[in-house]
């Protein structure tokens, strides 16, 4: 597996652990449709949460939050709407961002959870 994918997978695992600790139930991972993808799908009570995870090992290319571009948001929204159409029933939902910075030297991670991002 390429290094970039390994970092992304590690970030998703850290985000999943964070969400579970906050009481979320993970119901899907890496949901892909033509035109979009959702990293994690969770539920808390009756509300669905669609989580985008951005992970970086340095600030060379900017902070993880900066990688959530207009085009990426559009792809996430496409995937969310397709997922909801498959459910065939209305549900309350929101999209969140989890930004993770990994420090390779100290082997620590800094995680920031942004609820209800605008798509």
N, C-alpha and C positions, 0 to 999 in steps of 0.2 A: 504494500500500500504506500503511495507517495506520502512524503512528509507532511504536505499541506492537508491531506485527508486525515492523517493521524492526529494532527492538531485539532482539526474540526471535530473529529470523533471524540477526542478527549474533552473538548469544550462541551459537547452535547451530553456526555456522561456527567460532567460536573454540574451542568444546568439541571439535568434530571434529578440528581441527588438533592440539589437545593430545593427543587419544586416538591419532591416527596417529603422533605423535612418541613415544608410549609403547608402540608396537608393536601397537596394536589394528587390526583389519581392519573397516572400516565396511561392514555388509551391509544396512542399511536406515535410512531417514530418515522421520520423521513418519508412522509406522504408525498408522492410525486404524481403529477398529472402534466399533460402537455401544457406548457406555458407557466408552470409554477411548482413550488415545493414548500412544504412546511416541515421544520425540523422536529418539533414536538407538539403533540396534541394532548391536552390535559382536561380534566374536569375537576371542578370543586363544587359540590352540590349539584345544581342543575345547569350551572354555567360552564361553557366550553372556553378554553384558552388555547390560542394558537401561538406558539412560541418560536421566535426566530433567535438563533444563537449565533453570535459573532465572536470569534476567538482570535487573539493576536499574541505573538510572542515578543513583539517589539513595537515601538511607535514609529518605525521607519516609514511605514505606509499609512500612518494615522492611527487613531484610536478605533477600537472595534465599532463604536457607535457610528463613526463616519462612513463605514462600509454599507450602511443601510440607505442606499440611494433611492431616488424616485422610482427608477426602473425595478429595483429589487422589491420595493413596496408593492408595486403593481403586480409583480409575479406572485408575491405572497397572497395578495388579495384574490387573484385568480384562483389559486389553489384552495383558499378558504371557501370561496363561493361554490366551487365544484364539490368540495367535501360536504358542505351544508346541503347542497342539492341532492347528494347521495343519501343523506339522512332522512329526507322526505318528511321532515317535521320541523317546525320552527324551533330554534333554540337561541338562548341568550349567549352572546359570545363577545370576546375581545381578543385583540392581538397584542402580545407583549414582546419586548426585546430583552434578551439577557446578553450583556457584554462581558467578556472575560479576557483579562490580561494575565498571561502566564509568565512567570519569572523563571527562566531555565536554570539560573544559578542557585537561587534559594529554594527552587521547586515548590513555589507557592503560587496561588491563584487569587486574583482580585475579581470578584463577581459583582456586577451591578444589574439589578432587575428594574426595567422600565415598564410599568404596567400601562395598558391602554394606549399604545402608540397609534398615531393617526396614519391611516393607509391612503 
